[in-house]
């Protein structure tokens, strides 16, 4: 499968040369509105939430290659990747746990039910089939249900809708250090009511050694990766008011692994992931009621393999995680007429059914001895939601959502969220506030798993529950200076209770923990000239164990970024980003590779650059440099960031 996907990517790049940029003819530009925050397309400045949009143009100008790259500079987010591309990656949003981030693909939840905590692994996805990424921070279970305690990441797929031509082709081929090679191709268009986008992409690299040079257990073994993806996004008009749609995606990846503090030359993970979605969407009553009915499924199959070898510190692993999620969705938007002081009023409502199935068999022997766990169970959940938003006196936007869950394996749960944005154009200012509740359901292993040390799941577990809010302000810099820009600051606070953890004897799972989180997010964007964009973010987070007062692991109090994009002329641009991370609590390993207990992991700085040069109307050269200063920062103790890395290539269009 991997070989076929990589071959398809290379063939597409050669057969359909194109320039992969949003301004290229034949690819649609999505409007600068956000759907994820309320389910209704709404301008960012009118949303009572921390929202970041990463467009296709930003992806290419800044040289982002993976989903982790794109999210690294988002305020309030802290990605932790255990090495280079292809390695396991968690995301901590606003200080919450990595299992408290819900990931959507075109609005469909795709977290892996077989993963610990039901989290999403951000380390395997390339961006060639992505049109934009919408990140909404804060408790969002009132809209999306389980897992949306810290927020939501919605990955939106490239589409041929609005292309205006039957065929548009794009392609890219690149190579770089560490024997890295990448290729991708896009074929998109629309014709007589049919639209399509087909994307193939692949990447292979020898990679870097995950283990820091400081460790005595470092044997210099590189940890490489291979990733191949094939995506199809299709649509067909059904009369004048409805559209049939179908989406399918296959991804296969293989990566070399190491255990924490222990280099291991034959430890690998293979991940086969697939998803599909199909349905119908359209207008029931023109100007009033839109509806969409869809069914989809995501499936993740991960296999870990490690055999005993000559190194005494190496362990063994023969584990499999198979998770399947099937989702039925019925979503509706009712738009109400303007009247008096009220305009832009809309009501959203719908139903959802999610079926999860997990088959896990873990057989692991590591530094602390053999470990096993098994679960082979399924569950389902029904939910109904209702939302409303409207504008008063053309300056006060109000939103509200409520959602009721009817799960099979624990008590019914209701979550909600309310918020508002007040525009003060006289001061070029907007003020926003929001408050809401959230939850995360116990995983099937939490409820029914069987493992070492006499472990048995606890079918009486309660969901983890969160409650929190935010207040903030944003200034439109264009109103106070002759250049467009925006500065925003937001204070957030959240309490989470009934956190699920092992009991004192590791015999079952219990609701025991609680977390208290406070923080401030700031973001600054300014274009002081047509040829220059400046940006900066800073996040201060205090995330503490509510019982002990200890700082939660891998969540630094201070982190930020600064960046700039320079367009020297219409044909050349240069972008740079500097990522800064403060110290964070973590589990530490001594230079000998021995376990050292809890402590603070040092912070670090990463410097990335990218450049683009339009050689001709058809051909573009690009180059990407990552960690160009050779930082040895460890985002998780005993796992170092990749060393200095460069990639260069050509894009073309037709």
C-alpha positions as CSV (number, residue, x, y, z in Angstrom):
1,X,0.0,0.0,0.0
2,X,2.7,2.5,0.9
3,X,4.6,1.9,-2.3
4,X,1.4,2.4,-4.4
5,X,0.5,5.6,-2.6
6,X,4.0,7.1,-3.1
7,X,4.0,6.0,-6.7
8,X,0.6,7.7,-7.2
9,X,1.9,10.9,-5.7
10,X,5.0,11.0,-7.9
11,X,3.0,10.1,-11.0
12,X,0.5,12.9,-10.3
13,X,3.2,15.4,-9.8
14,X,4.8,14.5,-13.2
15,X,1.6,14.1,-15.2
16,X,-0.2,17.2,-13.9
17,X,2.4,20.0,-13.4
18,X,0.8,22.9,-11.5
19,X,1.6,25.6,-9.0
20,X,0.1,24.7,-5.7
21,X,-1.0,28.1,-4.5
22,X,-4.4,29.6,-3.6
23,X,-4.3,32.3,-6.3
24,X,-3.8,29.7,-9.0
25,X,-6.7,29.6,-11.5
26,X,-9.0,26.6,-11.0
27,X,-8.8,26.4,-7.2
28,X,-11.4,28.1,-5.1
29,X,-10.8,30.6,-2.4
30,X,-12.9,30.1,0.7
31,X,-14.4,33.3,2.2
32,X,-12.6,34.7,5.2
33,X,-15.3,33.4,7.6
34,X,-15.2,30.6,10.1
35,X,-17.7,27.7,10.2
36,X,-16.3,25.7,13.1
37,X,-17.1,28.2,15.9
38,X,-20.9,28.2,15.5
39,X,-21.6,25.9,12.5
40,X,-22.7,29.1,10.6
41,X,-20.1,31.0,8.4
42,X,-19.3,34.0,10.5
43,X,-16.5,36.7,10.3
44,X,-13.7,36.1,12.9
45,X,-14.2,39.5,14.5
46,X,-17.8,38.6,15.4
47,X,-17.0,35.3,17.2
48,X,-16.8,35.1,21.0
49,X,-13.9,32.5,21.0
50,X,-10.2,32.3,20.4
51,X,-10.1,31.4,16.7
52,X,-7.1,30.9,14.3
53,X,-7.4,30.2,10.6
54,X,-4.5,28.8,8.7
55,X,-5.2,29.3,5.0
56,X,-3.7,27.5,2.0
57,X,-1.7,30.6,1.2
58,X,-0.1,30.6,4.7
59,X,0.7,26.9,4.4
60,X,2.7,27.5,1.2
61,X,4.3,30.8,2.1
62,X,5.6,29.5,5.4
63,X,6.6,26.2,4.1
64,X,4.4,24.0,6.4
65,X,4.8,20.4,5.5
66,X,2.8,18.7,8.2
67,X,-0.2,19.3,10.4
68,X,2.2,19.8,13.4
69,X,4.1,22.5,11.4
70,X,0.9,24.4,10.8
71,X,-0.2,24.3,14.4
72,X,3.1,25.1,16.1
73,X,2.6,28.9,16.1
74,X,-1.1,29.0,17.1
75,X,-1.6,30.8,20.4
76,X,-2.8,28.5,23.3
77,X,-1.5,25.3,21.5
78,X,1.5,23.3,22.5
79,X,2.3,20.4,20.1
80,X,4.6,17.8,21.5
81,X,6.2,15.6,18.8
82,X,8.4,12.8,19.9
83,X,11.0,13.3,17.1
84,X,10.7,14.1,13.4
85,X,7.7,13.7,11.1
86,X,5.8,10.5,11.5
87,X,6.4,10.3,15.2
88,X,3.6,10.3,17.8
89,X,2.4,13.9,18.4
90,X,0.1,15.2,21.1
91,X,-1.5,18.7,21.2
92,X,-2.2,20.5,24.5
93,X,-4.8,23.3,24.1
94,X,-5.1,26.0,26.7
95,X,-3.5,23.8,29.3
96,X,-6.0,20.9,29.0
97,X,-4.9,17.3,28.4
98,X,-4.0,16.0,25.0
99,X,-7.2,13.9,25.0
100,X,-9.2,17.1,25.4
101,X,-8.7,18.3,21.8
102,X,-11.4,17.2,19.3
103,X,-10.3,16.9,15.7
104,X,-12.7,17.1,12.8
105,X,-12.3,16.4,9.1
106,X,-14.8,18.6,7.3
107,X,-16.9,18.7,10.4
108,X,-16.8,15.0,11.2
109,X,-15.2,13.9,14.5
110,X,-12.2,11.5,13.7
111,X,-10.4,11.0,17.1
112,X,-9.2,7.4,17.4
113,X,-11.3,5.4,19.9
114,X,-8.5,2.9,20.3
115,X,-5.9,5.4,21.3
116,X,-5.2,6.1,25.0
117,X,-7.7,8.8,26.1
118,X,-9.3,8.7,22.6
119,X,-6.8,11.3,21.4
120,X,-5.8,12.1,17.9
121,X,-2.2,11.6,16.7
122,X,-1.1,14.8,14.8
123,X,2.2,13.3,13.7
124,X,1.3,11.6,10.4
125,X,-0.7,14.0,8.3
126,X,0.7,15.9,5.3
127,X,-1.0,19.1,4.1
128,X,-1.3,18.6,0.3
129,X,-5.0,17.8,0.5
130,X,-5.8,20.6,3.0
131,X,-7.5,23.9,1.9
132,X,-7.5,25.4,5.4
133,X,-7.4,24.7,9.1
134,X,-9.8,26.3,11.6
135,X,-8.8,26.2,15.3
136,X,-11.3,27.2,18.0
137,X,-10.1,27.3,21.5
138,X,-12.2,26.9,24.7
139,X,-14.9,24.4,25.8
140,X,-16.9,23.5,22.7
141,X,-18.8,20.4,23.8
142,X,-22.1,22.4,23.5
143,X,-21.5,22.2,19.7
144,X,-19.5,19.0,19.2
145,X,-19.8,16.7,22.2
146,X,-17.2,14.5,23.8
147,X,-13.5,15.5,23.8
148,X,-14.0,19.2,23.1
149,X,-12.8,20.4,26.5
150,X,-9.8,22.4,25.3
151,X,-11.1,23.1,21.9
152,X,-11.5,21.9,18.3
153,X,-9.3,21.6,15.2
154,X,-11.2,21.3,12.0
155,X,-9.2,20.3,8.9
156,X,-11.0,21.3,5.7
157,X,-10.3,19.4,2.5
158,X,-9.5,20.8,-0.9
159,X,-12.5,20.9,-3.3
160,X,-13.1,21.6,-6.9
161,X,-16.2,23.7,-6.2
162,X,-16.1,27.1,-7.8
163,X,-13.1,26.2,-9.9
164,X,-14.8,27.6,-13.1
165,X,-13.0,25.2,-15.4
166,X,-13.2,21.4,-16.1
167,X,-9.5,20.6,-15.3
168,X,-7.0,22.3,-13.1
169,X,-3.7,20.4,-12.3
170,X,-1.1,21.1,-9.7
171,X,2.1,19.3,-8.8
172,X,5.2,19.4,-6.6
173,X,8.4,17.4,-6.3
174,X,11.2,18.1,-3.8
175,X,14.2,16.6,-2.1
176,X,16.4,17.5,0.9
177,X,18.8,16.6,3.6
178,X,18.5,13.3,5.5
179,X,17.7,11.6,2.2
180,X,14.3,13.3,2.2
181,X,12.1,13.1,-1.0
182,X,8.5,14.4,-1.4
183,X,6.0,14.6,-4.2
184,X,2.3,15.5,-4.6
185,X,-0.2,16.1,-7.3
186,X,-3.7,17.7,-7.4
187,X,-6.3,17.3,-10.1
188,X,-9.4,19.4,-9.6
189,X,-12.2,21.1,-11.4
190,X,-16.0,21.3,-12.1
191,X,-18.1,20.5,-15.2
192,X,-21.8,20.5,-15.7
193,X,-22.7,20.2,-12.1
194,X,-19.9,17.8,-11.2
195,X,-16.9,18.8,-9.1
196,X,-13.9,16.9,-8.0
197,X,-10.5,17.2,-6.3
198,X,-8.1,14.2,-6.3
199,X,-4.9,14.6,-4.3
200,X,-1.9,12.2,-4.0
201,X,1.1,12.9,-1.8
202,X,4.1,11.1,-0.4
203,X,7.2,11.7,1.7
204,X,10.1,9.5,2.7
205,X,13.1,10.4,4.9
206,X,15.9,8.7,6.8
207,X,15.2,11.2,9.5
208,X,17.2,12.0,12.7
209,X,18.0,10.2,15.9
210,X,15.1,10.8,18.3
211,X,17.4,10.3,21.3
212,X,19.3,13.4,22.5
213,X,23.1,13.3,22.1
214,X,23.5,13.7,25.9
215,X,22.2,10.2,26.6
216,X,24.7,7.4,27.1
217,X,22.1,5.0,25.5
218,X,22.3,6.9,22.2
219,X,23.8,4.7,19.5
220,X,23.3,7.1,16.6
221,X,20.5,5.2,15.0
222,X,18.4,7.4,12.7
223,X,14.6,7.2,13.0
224,X,13.1,7.6,9.5
225,X,9.5,7.7,8.2
226,X,7.5,7.1,5.1
227,X,4.0,8.5,4.5
228,X,1.7,8.2,1.6
229,X,-1.8,9.7,1.2
230,X,-4.5,9.5,-1.4
231,X,-7.7,11.7,-1.2
232,X,-10.8,12.1,-3.4
233,X,-13.4,14.8,-2.7
234,X,-16.4,14.6,-5.2
235,X,-19.7,16.3,-5.6
236,X,-22.7,16.4,-8.0
237,X,-25.5,18.9,-8.3
238,X,-28.9,17.3,-7.7
239,X,-31.3,19.8,-9.3
240,X,-30.8,23.5,-8.5
241,X,-30.9,23.3,-4.7
242,X,-29.2,20.1,-3.6
243,X,-25.8,18.5,-4.0
244,X,-24.6,15.0,-3.4
245,X,-21.1,14.7,-2.0
246,X,-18.6,11.9,-1.3
247,X,-15.1,12.0,0.3
248,X,-12.5,9.3,0.8
249,X,-9.0,9.3,2.1
250,X,-6.3,6.6,2.6
251,X,-3.1,7.1,4.4
252,X,-0.3,4.7,5.3
253,X,2.8,5.6,7.3
254,X,5.7,3.7,8.8
255,X,8.1,5.3,11.3
256,X,11.1,4.1,13.4
257,X,10.6,4.5,17.2
258,X,12.7,4.6,20.4
259,X,11.6,4.1,24.0
260,X,12.0,7.0,26.4
261,X,15.7,7.2,27.3
262,X,16.5,4.1,25.2
263,X,17.7,4.0,21.6
264,X,16.3,1.0,19.8
265,X,17.4,0.1,16.2
266,X,14.4,-2.2,15.3
267,X,11.3,-0.6,16.9
268,X,8.7,0.5,14.3
269,X,5.1,1.6,14.1
270,X,2.9,1.1,11.0
271,X,-0.3,3.1,10.8
272,X,-3.0,2.4,8.2
273,X,-5.7,5.0,8.3
274,X,-8.8,5.4,6.2
275,X,-12.0,7.4,6.2
276,X,-15.0,8.1,4.0
277,X,-18.0,10.3,4.2
278,X,-21.0,10.7,1.9
279,X,-24.3,12.6,1.9
280,X,-26.6,15.2,0.6
281,X,-26.8,18.9,1.4
282,X,-28.8,21.8,0.1
283,X,-31.6,24.3,0.5
284,X,-35.0,23.1,1.7
285,X,-36.6,26.6,1.6
286,X,-34.5,29.2,-0.3
287,X,-33.2,31.9,1.9
288,X,-34.5,30.2,5.0
289,X,-33.6,26.6,5.7
290,X,-30.4,24.6,4.7
291,X,-29.9,21.0,5.6
292,X,-27.2,18.3,5.3
293,X,-27.5,14.6,5.9
294,X,-24.3,12.5,6.0
295,X,-22.7,9.3,7.1
296,X,-19.0,8.6,7.5
297,X,-16.5,6.3,9.0
298,X,-12.8,6.6,10.1
299,X,-10.6,3.6,10.8
300,X,-7.1,3.6,12.4
301,X,-5.0,0.4,12.5
302,X,-1.7,0.8,14.3
303,X,0.9,-2.0,14.8
304,X,3.9,-1.7,16.9
305,X,6.8,-4.1,16.4
306,X,10.0,-4.5,18.3
307,X,12.1,-7.6,18.6
308,X,14.9,-8.3,21.1
309,X,18.3,-7.3,19.9
310,X,22.0,-7.0,21.0
311,X,21.4,-3.9,23.1
312,X,20.6,-4.7,26.8
313,X,18.5,-1.6,27.2
314,X,16.2,-2.4,24.3
315,X,12.7,-3.9,25.0
316,X,10.2,-5.7,22.9
317,X,6.7,-4.8,21.6
318,X,4.1,-6.6,19.6
319,X,0.9,-4.5,20.0
320,X,-2.1,-3.7,17.8
321,X,-4.6,-0.9,18.1
322,X,-7.7,-1.0,15.8
323,X,-10.3,1.7,16.2
324,X,-13.4,2.4,14.1
325,X,-15.7,5.3,14.4
326,X,-19.0,5.6,12.4
327,X,-20.8,8.9,12.4
328,X,-24.3,9.8,11.3
329,X,-25.1,13.5,11.1
330,X,-28.1,15.6,10.3
331,X,-27.3,19.4,10.5
332,X,-29.7,22.3,9.8
333,X,-29.5,26.1,9.6
334,X,-32.6,28.2,9.8
335,X,-32.0,31.8,8.8
336,X,-34.5,34.4,10.2
337,X,-35.5,37.7,8.5
338,X,-34.0,40.9,9.7
339,X,-36.3,43.1,11.8
340,X,-35.9,46.2,13.9
341,X,-32.7,46.0,16.0
342,X,-32.1,42.3,15.1
343,X,-30.2,41.1,12.0
344,X,-28.1,38.1,10.9
345,X,-30.2,35.7,13.0
346,X,-29.8,32.0,12.6
347,X,-30.9,28.9,14.4
348,X,-28.9,25.6,14.1
349,X,-30.2,22.2,15.1
350,X,-29.4,18.6,14.4
351,X,-28.9,15.0,15.5
352,X,-25.8,12.8,15.6
353,X,-25.1,9.2,16.2
354,X,-21.6,7.9,16.9
355,X,-20.6,4.2,17.0
356,X,-17.1,3.4,18.3
357,X,-15.4,0.0,18.1
358,X,-12.1,-0.9,19.6
359,X,-9.9,-4.0,19.4
360,X,-6.6,-3.5,21.3
361,X,-4.0,-6.1,22.1
362,X,-0.9,-4.8,23.9
363,X,2.2,-6.9,24.6
364,X,5.0,-4.6,25.7
365,X,8.2,-5.3,27.6
366,X,10.1,-2.2,28.5
367,X,12.4,-0.7,31.2
368,X,9.7,-1.3,33.9
369,X,9.0,-4.9,32.9
370,X,6.2,-6.6,30.9
371,X,2.9,-5.0,30.4
372,X,-0.3,-6.2,28.7
373,X,-3.8,-4.8,28.1
374,X,-6.7,-5.9,26.0
375,X,-10.1,-4.6,25.0
376,X,-12.6,-5.7,22.3
377,X,-15.8,-3.8,22.8
378,X,-18.1,-1.3,21.1
379,X,-20.4,1.5,22.2
380,X,-22.7,4.1,20.8
381,X,-24.0,7.6,21.6
382,X,-26.9,9.6,20.4
383,X,-26.9,13.4,20.6
384,X,-29.2,16.4,19.8
385,X,-28.0,20.0,19.6
386,X,-29.6,23.4,19.3
387,X,-27.9,26.8,18.7
388,X,-28.8,30.4,18.0
389,X,-26.9,33.5,17.0
390,X,-28.0,37.0,16.1
391,X,-26.8,40.7,16.0
392,X,-28.4,43.6,18.0
393,X,-28.1,47.2,16.8
394,X,-25.4,46.1,14.4
395,X,-22.8,46.0,17.1
396,X,-23.6,43.2,19.6
397,X,-23.3,39.6,18.4
398,X,-24.8,36.9,20.7
399,X,-24.5,33.2,20.4
400,X,-25.7,30.2,22.4
401,X,-25.5,26.4,22.0
402,X,-26.8,23.4,24.0
403,X,-26.3,19.7,23.4
404,X,-27.7,16.6,25.0
405,X,-25.8,13.3,24.9
406,X,-27.6,9.9,25.3
407,X,-24.8,7.4,25.6
408,X,-25.2,3.7,26.2
409,X,-22.6,3.2,28.9
410,X,-23.0,6.1,31.3
411,X,-25.5,8.7,32.3
412,X,-27.0,11.3,29.9
413,X,-24.9,14.5,29.7
414,X,-25.9,18.1,28.8
415,X,-23.4,20.7,27.8
416,X,-23.8,24.4,26.7
417,X,-22.0,27.5,25.7
418,X,-23.0,31.2,25.5
419,X,-21.0,34.2,24.3
420,X,-21.1,37.7,22.9
421,X,-19.0,40.2,21.0
422,X,-19.5,44.0,21.4
423,X,-18.2,46.2,18.6
424,X,-17.0,49.6,19.6
425,X,-16.1,51.2,16.2
426,X,-15.6,54.6,17.8
427,X,-12.5,53.2,19.6
428,X,-11.6,50.6,16.9
429,X,-12.3,48.0,19.5
430,X,-14.2,44.8,20.1
431,X,-14.9,43.1,23.4
432,X,-15.8,39.5,23.8
433,X,-16.8,37.1,26.5
434,X,-17.9,33.4,26.6
435,X,-18.7,30.7,29.1
436,X,-19.5,27.0,28.7
437,X,-19.3,23.5,29.9
438,X,-17.7,20.4,28.3
439,X,-17.0,16.7,28.9
440,X,-14.9,13.7,27.7
441,X,-16.4,10.3,27.8
442,X,-14.5,7.3,29.3
443,X,-12.7,5.2,26.6
444,X,-13.7,1.6,26.0
445,X,-10.5,0.5,27.8
446,X,-11.4,2.7,30.8
447,X,-14.7,0.9,31.0
448,X,-14.0,-2.6,29.9
449,X,-10.3,-3.2,29.5
450,X,-8.2,-6.0,30.9
451,X,-4.5,-5.6,31.7
452,X,-1.5,-6.4,33.8
453,X,-1.4,-6.2,37.6
454,X,-5.0,-7.6,37.8
455,X,-6.4,-4.6,35.9
456,X,-10.1,-4.5,35.1
457,X,-12.0,-1.6,33.6
458,X,-14.6,0.3,35.6
459,X,-18.0,0.4,34.0
460,X,-19.2,2.9,36.6
461,X,-16.9,5.7,35.5
462,X,-18.3,9.2,35.0
463,X,-17.3,11.5,32.2
464,X,-14.5,14.0,32.8
465,X,-16.3,17.4,33.0
466,X,-15.1,20.9,32.3
467,X,-16.4,24.4,33.0
468,X,-14.7,27.6,31.9
469,X,-14.9,31.0,30.2
470,X,-12.9,33.8,28.6
471,X,-12.9,37.5,28.2
472,X,-10.9,39.5,25.8
473,X,-10.5,42.5,23.5
474,X,-9.2,43.2,20.0
475,X,-8.0,46.4,18.4
476,X,-8.3,47.1,14.7
477,X,-4.9,48.6,14.0
478,X,-6.0,50.0,10.6
479,X,-8.2,52.5,12.4
480,X,-5.3,54.0,14.4
481,X,-2.4,53.7,11.9
482,X,-2.2,53.8,8.1
483,X,-1.6,50.0,7.9
484,X,-3.9,47.0,8.3
485,X,-3.4,44.9,11.4
486,X,-5.0,43.5,14.6
487,X,-4.0,43.0,18.2
488,X,-5.9,40.8,20.6
489,X,-5.6,39.7,24.2
490,X,-7.8,37.0,25.9
491,X,-7.9,35.8,29.5
492,X,-9.2,32.3,30.0
493,X,-10.0,30.1,33.0
494,X,-11.2,26.5,33.2
495,X,-11.8,23.9,35.9
496,X,-11.9,20.2,35.0
497,X,-13.1,17.6,37.5
498,X,-13.6,13.8,37.6
499,X,-10.4,13.3,35.6
500,X,-9.9,9.6,34.9
501,X,-6.8,7.9,36.2
502,X,-5.4,4.6,37.6
503,X,-6.1,3.8,41.2
504,X,-3.2,3.5,43.6
505,X,-2.7,-0.2,42.9
506,X,-3.2,0.0,39.0
507,X,-6.1,-2.4,39.3
508,X,-8.8,-0.2,37.7
509,X,-9.6,3.3,36.5
510,X,-11.3,5.9,38.8
511,X,-12.6,9.5,38.8
512,X,-10.1,11.1,41.0
513,X,-8.3,14.1,39.5
514,X,-9.2,17.7,38.9
515,X,-7.3,20.5,37.1
516,X,-7.3,24.3,37.5
517,X,-6.2,26.3,34.5
518,X,-5.6,30.1,34.0
519,X,-4.0,31.8,31.1
520,X,-3.6,34.7,28.7
521,X,-3.3,34.6,24.9
522,X,-2.1,37.4,22.8
523,X,-1.8,37.7,19.0
524,X,-0.4,40.5,16.9
525,X,-0.6,40.9,13.1
526,X,0.5,43.9,11.1
527,X,1.2,44.7,7.5
528,X,3.3,47.9,7.6
529,X,3.8,47.8,3.9
530,X,2.4,45.9,0.9
531,X,5.6,43.9,0.9
532,X,5.8,43.0,4.6
533,X,3.7,41.1,7.1
534,X,4.6,40.8,10.8
535,X,3.1,38.5,13.4
536,X,3.7,37.5,17.0
537,X,1.9,35.4,19.6
538,X,2.4,34.9,23.4
539,X,0.6,32.5,25.7
540,X,0.9,32.4,29.5
541,X,-0.6,29.3,31.1
542,X,-0.8,28.1,34.7
543,X,-2.2,24.5,34.5
544,X,-2.2,22.8,37.9
545,X,-3.3,19.6,39.5
546,X,-6.2,20.7,41.6
547,X,-5.4,18.2,44.3
548,X,-1.6,18.7,44.7
549,X,-1.0,22.2,43.1
550,X,1.7,20.7,40.9
551,X,2.1,22.0,37.3
552,X,0.6,19.7,34.7
553,X,3.2,17.9,32.5
554,X,4.4,19.3,29.2
555,X,2.5,22.6,29.5
556,X,5.0,25.4,29.8
557,X,3.9,28.6,31.5
558,X,5.4,30.7,28.7
559,X,5.5,30.1,25.0
560,X,5.3,32.3,21.9
561,X,6.3,33.0,18.4
562,X,7.4,35.8,16.2
563,X,7.4,35.8,12.4
564,X,7.5,37.8,9.2
565,X,6.8,37.4,5.5
566,X,8.8,39.6,3.1
567,X,7.7,39.9,-0.5
568,X,10.7,41.5,-2.2
569,X,8.8,41.7,-5.5
570,X,5.7,40.0,-7.0
571,X,7.8,36.9,-7.8
572,X,9.8,36.4,-4.6
573,X,8.8,35.9,-0.9
574,X,10.7,35.0,2.2
575,X,9.1,33.9,5.5
576,X,10.6,33.2,8.9
577,X,9.2,32.0,12.2
578,X,10.8,31.7,15.6
579,X,9.1,29.4,18.1
580,X,9.9,29.9,21.8
581,X,9.0,27.5,24.6
582,X,9.6,27.9,28.3
583,X,10.4,25.1,30.9
584,X,7.7,22.6,31.6
585,X,7.0,19.9,34.1
586,X,7.9,16.4,32.8
587,X,9.2,13.0,33.6
588,X,13.0,13.2,33.4
589,X,15.8,10.9,32.3
590,X,19.4,11.2,33.4
591,X,22.2,11.4,30.9
592,X,22.8,7.7,31.6
593,X,19.3,7.0,30.2
594,X,18.0,6.1,33.7
595,X,14.6,7.2,34.9
596,X,15.0,10.2,37.2
597,X,11.4,11.0,38.3
598,X,9.4,14.2,38.0
599,X,11.1,17.5,37.4
600,X,11.2,20.4,35.0
601,X,12.3,20.0,31.4
602,X,14.3,22.9,29.9
603,X,12.7,25.3,27.3
604,X,14.1,26.0,23.9
605,X,13.9,28.0,20.6
606,X,13.4,26.8,17.0
607,X,14.0,29.0,14.0
608,X,12.3,28.1,10.6
609,X,12.6,29.8,7.2
610,X,11.0,29.3,3.8
611,X,11.3,31.0,0.4
612,X,9.4,31.0,-2.9
613,X,10.5,32.3,-6.3
614,X,8.1,32.5,-9.3
615,X,10.5,31.4,-12.1
616,X,7.9,31.6,-14.8
617,X,4.1,31.9,-15.0
618,X,4.0,28.1,-14.7
619,X,7.0,27.2,-12.6
620,X,7.9,28.1,-9.0
621,X,11.0,27.2,-6.9
622,X,10.7,26.8,-3.2
623,X,13.0,26.0,-0.2
624,X,12.2,25.2,3.4
625,X,14.6,25.2,6.4
626,X,13.7,23.8,9.8
627,X,15.6,24.3,13.0
628,X,18.3,26.1,11.1
629,X,20.2,26.9,14.3
630,X,20.5,23.2,15.2
631,X,18.7,23.5,18.5
632,X,18.7,20.5,20.8
633,X,15.5,21.4,22.5
634,X,13.6,18.4,24.0
635,X,9.8,19.0,23.7
636,X,9.4,15.9,25.8
637,X,12.3,14.9,28.0
638,X,14.6,12.3,26.3
639,X,13.1,13.1,22.8
640,X,15.0,15.8,20.9
641,X,13.8,17.9,18.0
642,X,15.2,17.1,14.6
643,X,18.5,18.8,13.8
644,X,18.9,21.4,11.0
645,X,16.9,20.2,8.0
646,X,16.3,21.6,4.5
647,X,14.1,20.8,1.6
648,X,13.9,22.4,-1.9
649,X,11.8,21.7,-4.9
650,X,9.7,22.9,-7.8
651,X,5.9,23.5,-8.1
652,X,4.2,23.9,-11.4
653,X,0.6,24.5,-12.7
654,X,-1.5,23.9,-15.7
